[in-house]
């Protein structure tokens, strides 16, 4: 099973989470956001600490504002995770 974390909980984050959940063998573990309330409803976990989310997933979909894509993508790559950035 591929465990996915969603970084960002706006429209794109929700769209990606729904798409991943429809794929057999893929599980959305949770999402990262500035507040637990924003991260709730994505998988089983709401993360306000990005490093903690990285510790529990195999891959990350970066759905944050474009200006911070590289910061979060690089952190995930340095943690050895697969990364999707659009």
Backbone as a chain_set.jsonl record, in Angstrom:
{"seq": "XXXXXXXXXXXXXXXXXXXXXXXXXXXXXXXXXXXXXXXXXXXXXXXXXXXXXXXXXXXXXXXXXXXXXXXXXXXXXXXXXXXXXX", "coords": {"N": [[0.847, -1.18, 0.0], [0.597, 2.17, -0.89], [1.295, 4.988, 0.891], [-0.003, 8.156, 1.142], [0.559, 11.642, 1.685], [-1.025, 14.787, 1.891], [-0.036, 17.988, 1.149], [-1.315, 20.876, 1.934], [-4.578, 22.179, 1.839], [-6.515, 23.258, 0.22], [-8.62, 23.73, -2.679], [-7.22, 22.271, -4.685], [-5.788, 20.456, -3.127], [-7.892, 18.96, -2.0], [-8.995, 17.903, -4.344], [-6.864, 16.285, -5.295], [-6.633, 14.485, -3.125], [-9.107, 13.139, -3.265], [-8.815, 11.929, -5.783], [-6.596, 10.237, -5.357], [-7.635, 8.518, -3.398], [-9.34, 6.998, -4.895], [-7.803, 5.16, -6.147], [-6.787, 1.871, -6.265], [-4.84, 0.329, -3.768], [-3.693, 2.587, -2.786], [-3.504, 4.909, -0.146], [-4.707, 7.735, 1.436], [-3.153, 9.207, 3.981], [-3.266, 11.52, 5.511], [-3.419, 15.136, 5.885], [-1.409, 18.115, 5.649], [-1.559, 21.251, 7.17], [-1.767, 24.712, 8.253], [-3.416, 24.814, 10.483], [-5.088, 22.449, 12.62], [-7.796, 22.208, 12.17], [-8.114, 22.958, 9.482], [-6.721, 20.893, 8.291], [-8.171, 18.664, 8.881], [-10.275, 15.904, 7.923], [-9.013, 14.774, 5.767], [-8.053, 11.761, 5.044], [-6.964, 9.814, 7.865], [-5.542, 11.419, 9.598], [-4.632, 14.66, 10.833], [-2.264, 17.001, 10.202], [-0.16, 19.434, 11.607], [2.434, 19.736, 11.696], [4.841, 19.431, 9.433], [7.097, 17.745, 9.214], [6.371, 15.603, 10.847], [4.268, 14.533, 9.373], [5.721, 13.688, 7.153], [7.142, 11.615, 8.287], [5.293, 9.566, 8.335], [4.4, 8.831, 5.832], [4.727, 7.599, 2.414], [4.805, 9.072, 0.16], [4.264, 12.417, -1.101], [1.885, 14.844, -2.033], [2.229, 17.969, -3.185], [0.331, 20.651, -2.653], [0.298, 23.343, -2.199], [0.576, 27.002, -2.111], [2.148, 28.244, -5.075], [4.541, 29.699, -4.685], [5.802, 28.564, -2.485], [6.251, 25.956, -3.166], [8.774, 24.74, -3.83], [10.205, 24.746, -1.389], [8.747, 22.957, 0.279], [8.639, 20.671, -1.326], [11.372, 20.035, -1.576], [12.007, 19.432, 1.11], [10.526, 17.09, 1.427], [11.716, 15.436, -0.524], [14.324, 15.31, 0.504], [13.747, 13.815, 2.726], [13.433, 11.396, 1.596], [11.099, 10.809, 0.222], [8.583, 10.138, -2.299], [7.457, 12.594, -4.599], [4.867, 14.674, -5.737], [4.373, 17.485, -7.576], [2.514, 20.16, -8.737]], "CA": [[0.0, 0.0, 0.0], [1.301, 3.447, -0.962], [0.711, 5.946, 1.841], [0.149, 9.522, 0.608], [0.215, 12.816, 2.478], [-1.375, 15.959, 1.084], [0.453, 19.236, 1.721], [-2.223, 21.925, 1.472], [-5.948, 21.685, 1.968], [-7.447, 24.022, -0.609], [-9.321, 22.991, -3.721], [-6.329, 21.306, -5.343], [-5.524, 19.393, -2.149], [-9.093, 18.115, -1.923], [-9.103, 17.192, -5.617], [-5.845, 15.24, -5.316], [-6.995, 13.48, -2.122], [-10.195, 12.335, -3.825], [-8.278, 11.121, -6.881], [-5.761, 9.177, -4.787], [-8.486, 7.56, -2.681], [-10.015, 6.156, -5.883], [-6.822, 4.24, -6.718], [-6.561, 0.685, -5.438], [-3.481, 0.224, -3.275], [-3.239, 3.903, -2.328], [-4.24, 5.396, 1.03], [-4.385, 9.082, 1.915], [-2.941, 9.12, 5.426], [-3.722, 12.771, 6.099], [-2.997, 16.362, 5.227], [-0.691, 19.131, 6.397], [-2.038, 22.628, 7.045], [-1.361, 25.542, 9.397], [-4.248, 24.495, 11.646], [-5.673, 21.106, 12.59], [-9.144, 22.311, 11.597], [-7.988, 22.95, 8.024], [-6.188, 19.605, 7.855], [-9.13, 17.595, 9.205], [-11.11, 15.401, 6.841], [-8.175, 14.163, 4.742], [-7.527, 10.548, 5.639], [-7.176, 9.625, 9.298], [-4.699, 12.296, 10.407], [-4.494, 16.079, 10.524], [-0.91, 17.374, 10.593], [0.279, 20.832, 11.602], [3.893, 19.605, 11.654], [5.148, 18.774, 8.157], [8.046, 16.662, 9.451], [5.634, 14.451, 11.386], [3.57, 13.907, 8.264], [6.72, 12.992, 6.337], [7.518, 10.382, 8.984], [4.247, 8.548, 8.26], [3.953, 8.607, 4.451], [5.697, 7.191, 1.392], [4.782, 10.078, -0.904], [3.579, 13.678, -0.778], [1.383, 15.689, -3.108], [2.366, 19.354, -2.735], [-0.795, 21.441, -3.164], [0.427, 24.624, -1.499], [0.809, 28.093, -3.063], [3.314, 28.032, -5.932], [5.745, 30.354, -4.179], [6.46, 27.719, -1.487], [6.368, 24.582, -3.67], [10.131, 24.186, -3.756], [10.563, 24.532, 0.016], [8.112, 21.744, 0.791], [9.062, 19.548, -2.159], [12.739, 19.686, -1.201], [11.973, 18.762, 2.414], [10.032, 15.729, 1.209], [12.752, 14.703, -1.245], [15.415, 15.061, 1.447], [13.281, 12.756, 3.625], [13.363, 10.169, 0.816], [9.72, 10.572, -0.207], [8.157, 10.453, -3.656], [6.817, 13.899, -4.548], [4.104, 15.19, -6.874], [4.2, 18.937, -7.497], [1.905, 20.675, -9.959]], "C": [[0.889, 1.238, 0.0], [0.57, 4.445, -0.08], [1.047, 7.366, 1.388], [-0.209, 10.553, 1.666], [-0.053, 13.977, 1.539], [-0.873, 17.197, 1.807], [-0.386, 20.365, 1.131], [-3.635, 21.398, 1.373], [-6.976, 22.519, 1.206], [-8.099, 23.123, -1.652], [-8.463, 21.937, -4.398], [-6.0, 20.155, -4.395], [-6.684, 18.426, -2.047], [-9.243, 17.287, -3.196], [-8.106, 16.038, -5.686], [-6.181, 14.128, -4.32], [-8.09, 12.564, -2.657], [-9.692, 11.417, -4.937], [-7.431, 9.97, -6.345], [-6.596, 8.113, -4.096], [-9.196, 6.605, -3.638], [-9.081, 5.113, -6.494], [-6.596, 3.073, -5.762], [-5.091, 0.62, -5.031], [-2.884, 1.534, -2.801], [-4.119, 4.349, -1.174], [-3.766, 6.799, 1.362], [-4.336, 9.006, 3.435], [-3.478, 10.365, 6.121], [-3.187, 13.95, 5.325], [-2.266, 17.269, 6.203], [-1.316, 20.487, 6.104], [-1.573, 23.406, 8.281], [-2.172, 25.252, 10.646], [-4.841, 23.1, 11.487], [-7.062, 21.126, 11.973], [-9.087, 22.266, 10.077], [-7.537, 21.587, 7.506], [-7.144, 18.443, 8.111], [-9.897, 17.165, 7.956], [-10.338, 14.826, 5.67], [-7.567, 12.915, 5.369], [-7.822, 10.501, 7.136], [-6.463, 10.652, 10.164], [-4.689, 13.721, 9.887], [-3.137, 16.521, 11.067], [-0.714, 18.887, 10.546], [1.801, 20.89, 11.632], [4.241, 18.784, 10.412], [6.094, 17.596, 8.348], [7.353, 15.422, 9.996], [4.851, 13.752, 10.288], [4.56, 13.112, 7.416], [7.152, 11.679, 6.973], [6.515, 9.254, 8.787], [3.802, 8.202, 6.836], [5.101, 8.132, 3.57], [5.851, 8.266, 0.323], [3.967, 11.292, -0.459], [3.098, 14.328, -2.068], [1.393, 17.121, -2.585], [1.304, 20.202, -3.436], [-0.856, 22.78, -2.427], [0.582, 25.739, -2.529], [2.138, 27.907, -3.811], [4.603, 28.583, -5.347], [6.473, 29.518, -3.121], [6.555, 26.248, -1.918], [7.753, 24.011, -3.427], [10.54, 23.892, -2.323], [10.02, 23.201, 0.531], [8.481, 20.513, -0.028], [10.472, 19.095, -1.786], [12.795, 18.978, 0.15], [11.528, 17.309, 2.254], [11.072, 14.88, 0.481], [13.919, 14.363, -0.329], [15.051, 13.968, 2.453], [13.109, 11.428, 2.886], [11.971, 9.821, 0.32], [9.565, 10.816, -1.709], [7.356, 11.749, -3.577], [6.107, 14.205, -5.86], [3.905, 16.677, -6.628], [3.605, 19.397, -8.804], [1.877, 22.184, -9.918]], "O": [[1.822, 1.341, 0.796], [-0.615, 4.716, -0.273], [2.216, 7.734, 1.266], [-1.148, 10.371, 2.441], [0.613, 14.128, 0.515], [-1.244, 17.435, 2.956], [-0.195, 20.762, -0.019], [-3.861, 20.293, 0.879], [-8.167, 22.483, 1.518], [-8.118, 21.9, -1.51], [-8.931, 20.828, -4.657], [-5.94, 19.001, -4.82], [-6.486, 17.212, -2.013], [-9.58, 16.104, -3.133], [-8.465, 14.932, -6.091], [-6.028, 12.95, -4.641], [-8.005, 11.344, -2.513], [-10.1, 10.258, -5.021], [-7.541, 8.845, -6.833], [-6.291, 6.925, -4.201], [-9.609, 5.518, -3.232], [-9.523, 4.273, -7.278], [-6.257, 3.268, -4.595], [-4.203, 0.832, -5.858], [-1.704, 1.593, -2.453], [-5.338, 4.187, -1.217], [-2.572, 7.032, 1.547], [-5.351, 8.771, 4.091], [-4.075, 10.276, 7.193], [-2.586, 13.801, 4.261], [-2.473, 17.204, 7.415], [-1.572, 20.833, 4.951], [-1.053, 22.823, 9.233], [-1.673, 25.424, 11.758], [-5.068, 22.629, 10.372], [-7.464, 20.162, 11.321], [-9.917, 21.611, 9.446], [-7.923, 21.174, 6.413], [-6.93, 17.346, 7.596], [-10.135, 17.965, 7.052], [-10.941, 14.426, 4.674], [-6.635, 13.028, 6.165], [-8.804, 11.075, 7.608], [-6.752, 10.749, 11.356], [-4.731, 13.966, 8.681], [-2.892, 16.423, 12.269], [-1.063, 19.536, 9.56], [2.386, 21.972, 11.598], [3.966, 17.585, 10.353], [5.917, 16.555, 7.715], [7.718, 14.303, 9.637], [4.772, 12.524, 10.264], [4.268, 11.988, 7.008], [7.493, 10.731, 6.266], [6.841, 8.095, 9.044], [2.918, 7.365, 6.656], [6.274, 8.244, 3.925], [6.888, 8.363, -0.333], [3.112, 11.209, 0.423], [3.816, 14.358, -3.067], [0.657, 17.453, -1.655], [1.37, 20.437, -4.642], [-1.931, 23.272, -2.085], [0.709, 25.449, -3.719], [3.128, 27.463, -3.229], [5.66, 27.973, -5.51], [7.659, 29.746, -2.883], [6.905, 25.39, -1.107], [7.89, 22.917, -2.878], [11.172, 22.866, -2.072], [10.747, 22.417, 1.142], [8.62, 19.422, 0.526], [10.732, 17.895, -1.691], [13.553, 18.022, 0.314], [12.091, 16.409, 2.877], [11.283, 13.721, 0.839], [14.446, 13.251, -0.378], [15.928, 13.277, 2.971], [12.684, 10.44, 3.484], [11.691, 8.659, 0.027], [10.31, 11.591, -2.309], [6.65, 11.98, -2.596], [6.662, 14.024, -6.944], [3.343, 17.083, -5.611], [4.121, 19.069, -9.872], [1.401, 22.819, -10.86]]}, "num_chains": 1, "name": "protein.A"}
